[in-house]
Amino acid sequence: MDANGVKTYGIGELLAMARERAVPVVRGIPDEALTAPTPCAEYDVKALVNHLYQVIVQFQRLAAKEASDFGDTPDRVTGNAGWREGLAREADLLVAAWSAPGAEEGRTGGMDMPARLVGSMALLDLTVHVWDLARATGQDYAGAGEAVVAELTGAVDTLAPTARRMGVFGEPAPEPEGASPFERLLARTGRDPHWGSLTGASREGRE
């Protein structure tokens, strides 16, 4: 509990919540959808799966205060019928890595950032990119839970200026009237919360 009596969660706990919503979406991606566009304009479904796979693997290393390598993104999908279960296993390992004692303490990564913020970056990808994949493949995605959205809102506040300069986030998108907290979060990363729906006016986004 924090000083206001609100329950606080560790990054490992939040990642576990995100994983529970992510794995069914990953398992539900049909082979015929791998070439479909996604809300991330530079990625089709297969490329985004490979990106998410790489993020999940490398952020395990960051939890252990080891060096990460985002230079190349291996293709873990082509010729690998078991990639869905492979990604699910790596998501389990990501949760375990960030649940380990000391994982969110101190600093980590090439930019020497606070470890908890780095963990929040993994949480952001595991949440927002799974929404991207759900939208791209016509699957339902309930959005993120209140605790995850609260953590990510603070992380995006911190990361947004640099992320926009680097092209990781797009400029904030218009927030739909009556938008949920999760939809507002999506808009702040440059996404159209209605992408791919009948009311979505834009099919472009950023990572």
SULTA-V58626 format. One record per run of one state. SS is the DSSP state (H for helix, E for strand, C for the rest). FROM is the first residue (numbers start at 0). TO is the last residue. Records with the same first field share a line. If there is no record, write none. Layout:
SS: FROM-TO ; FROM-TO
This chain:
C: 0-9 ; 27-29 ; 33-35 ; 37-42 ; 63-81 ; 99-105 ; 108-111 ; 136-144 ; 165-179 ; 188-206
H: 10-26 ; 30-32 ; 44-62 ; 82-98 ; 114-135 ; 145-164 ; 180-187
E: 36-36 ; 43-43 ; 106-107 ; 112-113
